[in-house]
């Protein structure tokens, strides 16, 4: 089935990874973004608890290679067919410049595949903020147009300190209700925010 899937050659940015335990398995989701094609890809790996994953990725790095997408109405899951070099730190994070553009992309994806539980997000020039008191406030990101999206997954003091109140580029996982930060690009550096396991 995968042999019929689309193959895409690009410079792939590793946006981030999330590792979770599901019963006796450890599941790792690695989110990629093509620098030229602006295509998102998900490399999904499973292993028995305690065993290493077959393929390793380093968040914040970019490498040239070919990936093959599984066929579907909205191809997202993929496998790496070939990659060259050791990888380099990426210079800039391409992505959506407004919340509206991201939500438009998300609505098109879910219209094609309504059971999607998670989608990657790369948002450019957003400002993280805590709306309300530190004990009970809501964590948000706000774009240049003043539109906001909620942040999920606990507190986000590291993200806030990395931004210093200024716009940053954010890589995240969207769960339909909020963004779970994976990494942030600020002042020429990429900081991993997700627990990668």
KOLSE-120329 format. One record per atom (N, C-alpha, C): residue in one letter; residue number from 1; x, y, z; atom name. Coordinates in Angstrom, 3 decimals, decimal comma. Layout:
<rs>
  rest   nr      east     north        up  atom
     a  NUM         X         Y         Z    CA
...
</rs>
This chain:
<rs>
  rest   nr      east     north        up  atom
     x    1     0,824    -1,203     0,000     N
     x    1     0,000     0,000     0,000    CA
     x    1     0,864     1,261     0,000     C
     x    2     1,953     1,248     0,816     N
     x    2     2,818     2,421     0,892    CA
     x    2     3,529     2,686    -0,426     C
     x    3     3,749     1,636    -1,219     N
     x    3     4,422     1,811    -2,505    CA
     x    3     3,618     2,714    -3,435     C
     x    4     2,306     2,818    -3,226     N
     x    4     1,478     3,679    -4,058    CA
     x    4     1,432     5,113    -3,528     C
     x    5     2,018     5,343    -2,372     N
     x    5     1,979     6,669    -1,767    CA
     x    5     2,915     7,646    -2,454     C
     x    6     2,644     8,917    -2,258     N
     x    6     3,446     9,986    -2,851    CA
     x    6     4,810    10,063    -2,180     C
     x    7     5,833    10,271    -2,980     N
     x    7     7,197    10,454    -2,450    CA
     x    7     7,594    11,911    -2,636     C
     x    8     8,179    12,493    -1,606     N
     x    8     8,514    13,914    -1,640    CA
     x    8     9,954    14,100    -1,172     C
     x    9    10,750    14,757    -2,022     N
     x    9    12,134    15,091    -1,679    CA
     x    9    12,166    16,553    -1,237     C
     x   10    12,785    16,821    -0,090     N
     x   10    12,798    18,174     0,449    CA
     x   10    13,875    18,246     1,522     C
     x   11    14,079    19,441     2,039     N
     x   11    14,848    19,620     3,267    CA
     x   11    13,835    19,609     4,393     C
     x   12    13,926    18,615     5,269     N
     x   12    12,915    18,393     6,292    CA
     x   12    13,379    18,929     7,644     C
     x   13    12,560    19,787     8,228     N
     x   13    12,810    20,314     9,569    CA
     x   13    12,129    19,391    10,573     C
     x   14    12,864    18,981    11,593     N
     x   14    12,270    18,198    12,681    CA
     x   14    11,688    19,199    13,686     C
     x   15    10,360    19,370    13,632     N
     x   15     9,690    20,339    14,498    CA
     x   15     9,715    19,909    15,953     C
     x   16     9,583    18,615    16,183     N
     x   16     9,577    18,118    17,558    CA
     x   16     9,007    16,720    17,622     C
     x   17     9,071    16,157    18,826     N
     x   17     8,611    14,793    19,052    CA
     x   17     7,830    14,711    20,351     C
     x   18     6,876    13,796    20,380     N
     x   18     6,159    13,484    21,618    CA
     x   18     6,179    11,984    21,782     C
     x   19     6,556    11,549    22,955     N
     x   19     6,643    10,126    23,259    CA
     x   19     5,674     9,811    24,387     C
     x   20     4,861     8,770    24,197     N
     x   20     3,856     8,398    25,186    CA
     x   20     3,803     6,881    25,331     C
     x   21     3,406     6,433    26,501     N
     x   21     3,202     5,007    26,759    CA
     x   21     1,746     4,668    26,465     C
     x   22     1,539     3,612    25,702     N
     x   22     0,194     3,111    25,402    CA
     x   22     0,187     1,611    25,668     C
     x   23    -0,247     1,240    26,864     N
     x   23    -0,222    -0,165    27,247    CA
     x   23     1,218    -0,653    27,350     C
     x   24     1,531    -1,707    26,608     N
     x   24     2,883    -2,271    26,615    CA
     x   24     3,774    -1,669    25,538     C
     x   25     3,262    -0,674    24,832     N
     x   25     4,022    -0,051    23,754    CA
     x   25     4,413     1,372    24,104     C
     x   26     5,540     1,795    23,543     N
     x   26     5,931     3,202    23,586    CA
     x   26     5,729     3,748    22,178     C
     x   27     5,018     4,869    22,083     N
     x   27     4,675     5,473    20,797    CA
     x   27     5,379     6,816    20,692     C
     x   28     6,040     7,044    19,573     N
     x   28     6,694     8,336    19,333    CA
     x   28     6,157     8,953    18,058     C
     x   29     5,691    10,200    18,177     N
     x   29     5,262    10,985    17,023    CA
     x   29     6,337    12,023    16,745     C
     x   30     6,914    11,962    15,554     N
     x   30     7,900    12,950    15,127    CA
     x   30     7,272    13,767    14,010     C
     x   31     7,218    15,087    14,216     N
     x   31     6,591    15,989    13,248    CA
     x   31     7,658    16,666    12,397     C
     x   32     7,484    16,589    11,082     N
     x   32     8,415    17,178    10,125    CA
     x   32     7,706    18,257     9,311     C
     x   33     8,495    19,196     8,797     N
     x   33     7,971    20,235     7,903    CA
     x   33     8,973    20,446     6,783     C
     x   34     8,498    20,340     5,541     N
     x   34     9,360    20,555     4,386    CA
     x   34     9,636    22,034     4,173     C
     x   35    10,909    22,400     4,063     N
     x   35    11,267    23,811     3,883    CA
     x   35    10,759    24,365     2,554     C
     x   36    10,845    23,577     1,494     N
     x   36    10,441    24,053     0,167    CA
     x   36     8,955    23,821    -0,096     C
     x   37     8,466    22,626     0,225     N
     x   37     7,084    22,256    -0,095    CA
     x   37     6,084    22,762     0,943     C
     x   38     6,564    23,079     2,149     N
     x   38     5,700    23,464     3,282    CA
     x   38     4,725    22,343     3,632     C
     x   39     5,111    21,099     3,340     N
     x   39     4,293    19,929     3,671    CA
     x   39     4,644    19,459     5,071     C
     x   40     3,621    19,146     5,844     N
     x   40     3,830    18,514     7,145    CA
     x   40     3,867    17,007     6,961     C
     x   41     4,596    16,328     7,836     N
     x   41     4,645    14,869     7,810    CA
     x   41     4,759    14,353     9,241     C
     x   42     4,177    13,190     9,470     N
     x   42     4,235    12,516    10,762    CA
     x   42     4,947    11,188    10,593     C
     x   43     6,040    11,008    11,324     N
     x   43     6,708     9,709    11,380    CA
     x   43     6,284     9,085    12,709     C
     x   44     5,519     8,010    12,614     N
     x   44     4,958     7,349    13,787    CA
     x   44     5,725     6,060    14,024     C
     x   45     6,295     5,921    15,232     N
     x   45     7,080     4,735    15,552    CA
     x   45     6,547     4,085    16,826     C
     x   46     6,622     2,766    16,846     N
     x   46     6,200     1,982    18,005    CA
     x   46     7,350     1,081    18,430     C
     x   47     7,450     0,856    19,725     N
     x   47     8,444    -0,086    20,223    CA
     x   47     7,934    -0,677    21,528     C
     x   48     8,421    -1,873    21,849     N
     x   48     8,097    -2,455    23,146    CA
     x   48     8,757    -1,606    24,219     C
     x   49     8,092    -1,448    25,331     N
     x   49     8,600    -0,589    26,411    CA
     x   49    10,056    -0,918    26,730     C
     x   50    10,888     0,113    26,714     N
     x   50    12,305    -0,048    27,039    CA
     x   50    13,206    -0,292    25,850     C
     x   51    12,651    -0,649    24,695     N
     x   51    13,469    -0,893    23,504    CA
     x   51    13,684     0,415    22,761     C
     x   52    14,824     0,540    22,050     N
     x   52    15,058     1,774    21,287    CA
     x   52    14,194     1,822    20,028     C
     x   53    13,969     3,047    19,535     N
     x   53    13,250     3,214    18,277    CA
     x   53    14,185     2,915    17,115     C
     x   54    13,597     2,463    16,015     N
     x   54    14,386     2,065    14,846    CA
     x   54    15,121     3,236    14,221     C
     x   55    14,531     4,419    14,274     N
     x   55    15,131     5,583    13,623    CA
     x   55    15,109     6,767    14,580     C
     x   56    16,217     7,509    14,615     N
     x   56    16,313     8,653    15,510    CA
     x   56    16,222     9,979    14,773     C
     x   57    15,661    10,967    15,443     N
     x   57    15,537    12,319    14,912    CA
     x   57    15,929    13,296    16,015     C
     x   58    16,479    14,430    15,616     N
     x   58    16,860    15,465    16,573    CA
     x   58    16,041    16,712    16,284     C
     x   59    15,235    17,115    17,250     N
     x   59    14,399    18,301    17,073    CA
     x   59    15,269    19,529    16,829     C
     x   60    14,784    20,399    15,944     N
     x   60    15,515    21,618    15,627    CA
     x   60    16,555    21,450    14,539     C
     x   61    16,661    20,236    13,990     N
     x   61    17,622    19,979    12,919    CA
     x   61    16,876    19,843    11,587     C
     x   62    17,630    20,033    10,508     N
     x   62    17,076    19,847     9,172    CA
     x   62    17,997    18,943     8,372     C
     x   63    17,427    18,120     7,513     N
     x   63    18,204    17,211     6,683    CA
     x   63    17,499    17,049     5,335     C
     x   64    18,286    16,749     4,339     N
     x   64    17,755    16,539     2,989    CA
     x   64    17,376    15,073     2,858     C
     x   65    16,194    14,822     2,280     N
     x   65    15,822    13,434     2,108    CA
     x   65    14,489    13,261     1,421     C
     x   66    14,161    12,000     1,185     N
     x   66    12,897    11,637     0,550    CA
     x   66    12,037    10,891     1,557     C
     x   67    10,777    11,312     1,663     N
     x   67     9,839    10,577     2,488    CA
     x   67     8,691    10,108     1,610     C
     x   68     8,078     9,011     2,031     N
     x   68     6,927     8,452     1,315    CA
     x   68     5,712     8,566     2,223     C
     x   69     4,652     9,181     1,700     N
     x   69     3,421     9,341     2,455    CA
     x   69     2,525     8,128     2,267     C
     x   70     1,872     7,711     3,335     N
     x   70     0,837     6,696     3,210    CA
     x   70    -0,316     7,309     2,428     C
     x   71    -0,935     6,555     1,513     N
     x   71    -2,056     7,099     0,747    CA
     x   71    -3,230     7,414     1,671     C
     x   72    -4,011     8,409     1,306     N
     x   72    -5,190     8,755     2,084    CA
     x   72    -5,782    10,058     1,599     C
     x   73    -6,927    10,409     2,168     N
     x   73    -7,596    11,648     1,790    CA
     x   73    -6,763    12,867     2,164     C
     x   74    -6,038    12,772     3,276     N
     x   74    -5,134    13,842     3,694    CA
     x   74    -3,826    13,182     4,116     C
     x   75    -2,912    12,943     3,166     N
     x   75    -1,670    12,237     3,501    CA
     x   75    -0,834    13,031     4,514     C
     x   76    -0,588    12,418     5,657     N
     x   76     0,202    13,034     6,712    CA
     x   76     1,249    12,067     7,248     C
     x   77     0,828    10,849     7,543     N
     x   77     1,777     9,857     8,048    CA
     x   77     2,727     9,442     6,931     C
     x   78     4,007     9,320     7,290     N
     x   78     5,025     9,028     6,278    CA
     x   78     6,156     8,209     6,875     C
     x   79     6,970     7,658     6,000     N
     x   79     8,210     6,990     6,403    CA
     x   79     9,357     7,621     5,627     C
     x   80    10,515     7,655     6,244     N
     x   80    11,703     8,194     5,595    CA
     x   80    12,293     7,119     4,706     C
     x   81    12,453     7,443     3,422     N
     x   81    13,043     6,504     2,470    CA
     x   81    14,550     6,712     2,347     C
     x   82    14,985     7,955     2,417     N
     x   82    16,418     8,248     2,298    CA
     x   82    16,685     9,611     2,908     C
     x   83    17,835     9,738     3,567     N
     x   83    18,266    11,057     4,024    CA
     x   83    19,775    11,141     3,928     C
     x   84    20,249    12,345     3,644     N
     x   84    21,682    12,527     3,439    CA
     x   84    22,234    13,507     4,468     C
     x   85    23,495    13,330     4,787     N
     x   85    24,168    14,224     5,724    CA
     x   85    23,762    13,964     7,157     C
     x   86    24,448    14,656     8,053     N
     x   86    24,187    14,510     9,477    CA
     x   86    23,105    15,450     9,973     C
     x   87    22,720    16,414     9,143     N
     x   87    21,719    17,379     9,539    CA
     x   87    22,358    18,682    10,011     C
     x   88    21,635    19,745     9,851     N
     x   88    22,090    21,075    10,259    CA
     x   88    20,995    21,738    11,065     C
     x   89    21,381    22,694    11,867     N
     x   89    20,370    23,507    12,564    CA
     x   89    19,681    24,362    11,510     C
     x   90    18,365    24,448    11,601     N
     x   90    17,665    25,221    10,580    CA
     x   90    17,776    26,706    10,877     C
     x   91    17,738    27,495     9,811     N
     x   91    17,920    28,941     9,910    CA
     x   91    16,644    29,668    10,309     C
     x   92    15,530    29,245     9,746     N
     x   92    14,264    29,900    10,043    CA
     x   92    13,138    28,900     9,954     C
     x   93    12,080    29,145    10,683     N
     x   93    10,948    28,232    10,701    CA
     x   93     9,869    28,747     9,758     C
     x   94     9,615    28,053     8,640     N
     x   94     8,504    28,475     7,784    CA
     x   94     7,193    28,044     8,433     C
     x   95     6,145    28,746     8,147     N
     x   95     4,870    28,348     8,738    CA
     x   95     3,787    29,374     8,519     C
     x   96     2,743    29,271     9,310     N
     x   96     1,590    30,157     9,211    CA
     x   96     1,884    31,467     9,931     C
     x   97     1,585    32,577     9,262     N
     x   97     1,883    33,886     9,846    CA
     x   97     0,731    34,447    10,665     C
     x   98    -0,441    33,814    10,582     N
     x   98    -1,573    34,255    11,390    CA
     x   98    -2,316    33,040    11,934     C
     x   99    -3,029    33,253    13,021     N
     x   99    -3,898    32,223    13,574    CA
     x   99    -4,964    31,845    12,549     C
     x  100    -5,497    32,836    11,852     N
     x  100    -6,525    32,584    10,848    CA
     x  100    -6,014    31,631     9,767     C
     x  101    -4,792    31,836     9,290     N
     x  101    -4,223    30,958     8,262    CA
     x  101    -4,064    29,536     8,795     C
     x  102    -3,621    29,406    10,041     N
     x  102    -3,484    28,076    10,630    CA
     x  102    -4,832    27,385    10,768     C
     x  103    -5,847    28,097    11,260     N
     x  103    -7,172    27,507    11,423    CA
     x  103    -7,802    27,156    10,075     C
     x  104    -7,509    27,942     9,038     N
     x  104    -7,984    27,619     7,698    CA
     x  104    -7,360    26,308     7,229     C
     x  105    -6,044    26,165     7,439     N
     x  105    -5,349    24,926     7,090    CA
     x  105    -5,940    23,739     7,863     C
     x  106    -6,185    23,934     9,155     N
     x  106    -6,727    22,875    10,008    CA
     x  106    -8,120    22,466     9,570     C
     x  107    -8,960    23,443     9,225     N
     x  107   -10,323    23,103     8,804    CA
     x  107   -10,323    22,335     7,488     C
     x  108    -9,420    22,672     6,583     N
     x  108    -9,330    21,930     5,314    CA
     x  108    -8,867    20,496     5,558     C
     x  109    -7,897    20,328     6,470     N
     x  109    -7,391    18,985     6,775    CA
     x  109    -8,469    18,128     7,415     C
     x  110    -9,191    18,666     8,395     N
     x  110   -10,222    17,880     9,070    CA
     x  110   -11,449    17,655     8,187     C
     x  111   -11,683    18,532     7,216     N
     x  111   -12,766    18,290     6,259    CA
     x  111   -12,456    17,065     5,402     C
     x  112   -11,184    16,853     5,111     N
     x  112   -10,775    15,694     4,319    CA
     x  112   -10,685    14,425     5,162     C
     x  113   -10,326    14,575     6,429     N
     x  113   -10,128    13,424     7,313    CA
     x  113   -10,644    13,799     8,696     C
     x  114   -11,930    13,591     8,913     N
     x  114   -12,601    14,129    10,097    CA
     x  114   -12,124    13,520    11,410     C
     x  115   -11,493    12,331    11,384     N
     x  115   -11,070    11,704    12,631    CA
     x  115    -9,666    12,104    13,071     C
     x  116    -9,056    13,073    12,403     N
     x  116    -7,725    13,526    12,815    CA
     x  116    -7,762    14,039    14,246     C
     x  117    -6,917    13,476    15,094     N
     x  117    -6,864    13,895    16,494    CA
     x  117    -5,792    14,938    16,744     C
     x  118    -4,733    14,909    15,931     N
     x  118    -3,604    15,806    16,133    CA
     x  118    -3,098    16,305    14,789     C
     x  119    -2,670    17,541    14,801     N
     x  119    -2,049    18,127    13,624    CA
     x  119    -0,842    18,938    14,064     C
     x  120     0,180    19,004    13,223     N
     x  120     1,315    19,855    13,554    CA
     x  120     0,996    21,314    13,252     C
     x  121     1,716    22,191    13,899     N
     x  121     1,539    23,625    13,666    CA
     x  121     2,893    24,306    13,734     C
     x  122     3,149    25,152    12,756     N
     x  122     4,310    26,046    12,791    CA
     x  122     3,759    27,450    12,637     C
     x  123     3,879    28,238    13,679     N
     x  123     3,311    29,589    13,712    CA
     x  123     4,437    30,605    13,831     C
     x  124     4,399    31,601    12,966     N
     x  124     5,473    32,584    12,862    CA
     x  124     5,083    33,875    13,577     C
     x  125     5,997    34,384    14,376     N
     x  125     5,818    35,696    14,983    CA
     x  125     4,674    35,790    15,966     C
     x  126     4,552    34,783    16,841     N
     x  126     3,497    34,814    17,856    CA
     x  126     4,097    35,163    19,219     C
     x  127     3,279    35,757    20,061     N
     x  127     3,725    36,152    21,402    CA
     x  127     2,986    35,307    22,432     C
     x  128     3,708    34,535    23,255     N
     x  128     3,048    33,792    24,330    CA
     x  128     2,712    34,733    25,480     C
     x  129     1,591    34,455    26,138     N
     x  129     1,218    35,285    27,279    CA
     x  129     0,331    34,514    28,229     C
     x  130     0,322    34,972    29,472     N
     x  130    -0,543    34,411    30,501    CA
     x  130    -1,651    35,418    30,744     C
     x  131    -2,868    35,028    30,401     N
     x  131    -4,022    35,908    30,532    CA
     x  131    -4,659    35,673    31,897     C
     x  132    -4,440    36,582    32,832     N
     x  132    -4,988    36,441    34,174    CA
     x  132    -3,904    36,172    35,189     C
     x  133    -4,309    35,814    36,383     N
     x  133    -3,375    35,573    37,489    CA
     x  133    -2,562    34,313    37,240     C
     x  134    -1,307    34,275    37,718     N
     x  134    -0,465    33,089    37,502    CA
     x  134    -1,088    31,790    38,005     C
     x  135    -1,895    31,856    39,066     N
     x  135    -2,474    30,627    39,627    CA
     x  135    -3,609    30,077    38,769     C
     x  136    -4,386    30,935    38,144     N
     x  136    -5,551    30,437    37,412    CA
     x  136    -5,713    31,022    36,028     C
     x  137    -4,660    31,637    35,517     N
     x  137    -4,760    32,270    34,204    CA
     x  137    -4,717    31,274    33,066     C
     x  138    -5,037    31,767    31,876     N
     x  138    -4,988    30,939    30,666    CA
     x  138    -3,746    31,286    29,869     C
     x  139    -3,050    30,255    29,402     N
     x  139    -1,893    30,450    28,535    CA
     x  139    -2,378    30,551    27,100     C
     x  140    -1,863    31,553    26,380     N
     x  140    -2,259    31,809    25,002    CA
     x  140    -1,043    32,153    24,158     C
     x  141    -1,236    32,075    22,835     N
     x  141    -0,309    32,729    21,911    CA
     x  141    -1,154    33,721    21,118     C
     x  142    -0,561    34,867    20,810     N
     x  142    -1,274    35,901    20,053    CA
     x  142    -0,443    36,250    18,826     C
     x  143    -1,121    36,382    17,677     N
     x  143    -0,417    36,720    16,441    CA
     x  143    -0,390    38,235    16,232     C
     x  144     0,194    38,647    15,110     N
     x  144     0,332    40,081    14,813    CA
     x  144    -1,019    40,779    14,646     C
     x  145    -2,035    40,002    14,230     N
     x  145    -3,364    40,575    14,014    CA
     x  145    -4,178    40,641    15,304     C
     x  146    -3,620    40,146    16,403     N
     x  146    -4,315    40,182    17,679    CA
     x  146    -5,171    38,961    17,958     C
     x  147    -5,172    37,975    17,037     N
     x  147    -5,931    36,746    17,259    CA
     x  147    -5,140    35,811    18,153     C
     x  148    -5,848    35,033    18,970     N
     x  148    -5,178    34,176    19,948    CA
     x  148    -5,658    32,734    19,849     C
     x  149    -4,794    31,824    20,296     N
     x  149    -5,124    30,414    20,450    CA
     x  149    -4,648    29,976    21,831     C
     x  150    -5,382    29,047    22,469     N
     x  150    -4,941    28,567    23,786    CA
     x  150    -3,762    27,610    23,677     C
     x  151    -2,932    27,611    24,718     N
     x  151    -1,864    26,641    24,863    CA
     x  151    -2,323    25,562    25,835     C
     x  152    -2,016    24,310    25,533     N
     x  152    -2,394    23,186    26,381    CA
     x  152    -1,135    22,572    26,994     C
     x  153    -1,338    21,680    27,944     N
     x  153    -0,224    20,899    28,451    CA
     x  153     0,519    21,494    29,633     C
     x  154    -0,132    22,262    30,476     N
     x  154     0,523    22,758    31,682    CA
     x  154     0,952    24,205    31,582     C
     x  155     1,975    24,558    32,381     N
     x  155     2,452    25,938    32,337    CA
     x  155     3,522    26,094    31,266     C
     x  156     3,759    27,325    30,871     N
     x  156     4,646    27,586    29,739    CA
     x  156     5,628    28,714    30,050     C
     x  157     6,220    28,656    31,247     N
     x  157     7,145    29,698    31,665    CA
     x  157     8,409    29,719    30,811     C
     x  158     8,885    28,555    30,374     N
     x  158    10,083    28,516    29,522    CA
     x  158     9,826    29,221    28,207     C
     x  159     8,674    28,952    27,615     N
     x  159     8,297    29,611    26,368    CA
     x  159     8,201    31,119    26,575     C
     x  160     7,588    31,532    27,661     N
     x  160     7,448    32,955    27,948    CA
     x  160     8,812    33,612    28,146     C
     x  161     9,705    32,928    28,860     N
     x  161    11,037    33,514    29,094    CA
     x  161    11,857    33,570    27,816     C
     x  162    11,682    32,586    26,922     N
     x  162    12,396    32,607    25,638    CA
     x  162    11,941    33,781    24,785     C
     x  163    10,663    34,138    24,881     N
     x  163    10,151    35,228    24,056    CA
     x  163    10,491    36,593    24,643     C
     x  164    10,533    36,688    25,965     N
     x  164    10,761    37,988    26,584    CA
     x  164     9,699    39,001    26,193     C
     x  165     8,504    38,512    25,868     N
     x  165     7,417    39,396    25,460    CA
     x  165     7,467    39,803    23,998     C
     x  166     8,426    39,235    23,252     N
     x  166     8,559    39,550    21,829    CA
     x  166     8,088    38,360    20,982     C
     x  167     7,797    38,590    19,692     N
     x  167     7,342    37,493    18,826    CA
     x  167     8,414    36,419    18,645     C
     x  168     7,959    35,167    18,628     N
     x  168     8,815    34,010    18,397    CA
     x  168     8,126    33,113    17,372     C
     x  169     8,874    32,151    16,855     N
     x  169     8,307    31,138    15,966    CA
     x  169     8,083    29,871    16,792     C
     x  170     6,875    29,345    16,735     N
     x  170     6,491    28,227    17,596    CA
     x  170     6,131    26,997    16,778     C
     x  171     6,706    25,859    17,157     N
     x  171     6,300    24,558    16,619    CA
     x  171     5,464    23,887    17,699     C
     x  172     4,320    23,346    17,314     N
     x  172     3,411    22,776    18,303    CA
     x  172     2,589    21,656    17,687     C
     x  173     1,903    20,960    18,563     N
     x  173     0,950    19,936    18,160    CA
     x  173    -0,432    20,435    18,550     C
     x  174    -1,355    20,458    17,604     N
     x  174    -2,721    20,932    17,837    CA
     x  174    -3,607    19,724    18,123     C
     x  175    -4,303    19,742    19,260     N
     x  175    -5,156    18,614    19,620    CA
     x  175    -6,637    18,916    19,437     C
     x  176    -6,953    20,006    18,752     N
     x  176    -8,332    20,388    18,518    CA
     x  176    -8,845    21,401    19,522     C
     x  177    -8,168    21,502    20,660     N
     x  177    -8,574    22,448    21,701    CA
     x  177    -7,468    23,411    22,083     C
     x  178    -6,230    23,012    21,849     N
     x  178    -5,111    23,870    22,209    CA
     x  178    -3,826    23,402    21,548     C
     x  179    -2,812    24,247    21,618     N
     x  179    -1,498    23,951    21,067    CA
     x  179    -0,596    23,417    22,177     C
     x  180     0,022    22,275    21,934     N
     x  180     1,004    21,726    22,859    CA
     x  180     2,375    22,055    22,281     C
     x  181     3,114    22,986    22,896     N
     x  181     4,396    23,415    22,321    CA
     x  181     5,408    22,276    22,199     C
     x  182     6,062    22,215    21,049     N
     x  182     7,145    21,267    20,798    CA
     x  182     8,498    21,951    20,868     C
     x  183     8,586    23,158    20,307     N
     x  183     9,840    23,900    20,285    CA
     x  183     9,599    25,346    19,914     C
     x  184    10,581    26,177    20,228     N
     x  184    10,458    27,601    19,934    CA
     x  184    11,759    28,090    19,316     C
     x  185    11,634    28,895    18,260     N
     x  185    12,793    29,521    17,620    CA
     x  185    12,786    30,995    18,001     C
     x  186    13,846    31,416    18,685     N
     x  186    13,957    32,807    19,123    CA
     x  186    15,420    33,194    19,143     C
     x  187    15,719    34,386    18,647     N
     x  187    17,082    34,932    18,659    CA
     x  187    18,091    33,963    18,049     C
     x  188    17,688    33,287    16,965     N
     x  188    18,609    32,418    16,244    CA
     x  188    18,842    31,055    16,858     C
     x  189    18,119    30,689    17,911     N
     x  189    18,264    29,363    18,513    CA
     x  189    16,913    28,669    18,584     C
     x  190    16,972    27,329    18,599     N
     x  190    15,767    26,526    18,713    CA
     x  190    15,827    25,789    20,037     C
     x  191    14,788    25,939    20,828     N
     x  191    14,735    25,299    22,142    CA
     x  191    13,625    24,275    22,134     C
     x  192    13,953    23,043    22,520     N
     x  192    12,961    21,991    22,601    CA
     x  192    12,123    22,200    23,843     C
     x  193    10,794    22,152    23,670     N
     x  193     9,882    22,353    24,789    CA
     x  193     9,154    21,094    25,200     C
     x  194     9,011    20,145    24,275     N
     x  194     8,280    18,902    24,565    CA
     x  194     9,199    17,897    25,234     C
     x  195     8,628    17,088    26,094     N
     x  195     9,363    15,990    26,683    CA
     x  195     9,488    14,897    25,635     C
     x  196    10,704    14,603    25,204     N
     x  196    10,875    13,696    24,064    CA
     x  196    11,107    12,247    24,475     C
     x  197    11,379    11,975    25,718     N
     x  197    11,529    10,604    26,198    CA
     x  197    12,759     9,897    25,723     C
</rs>
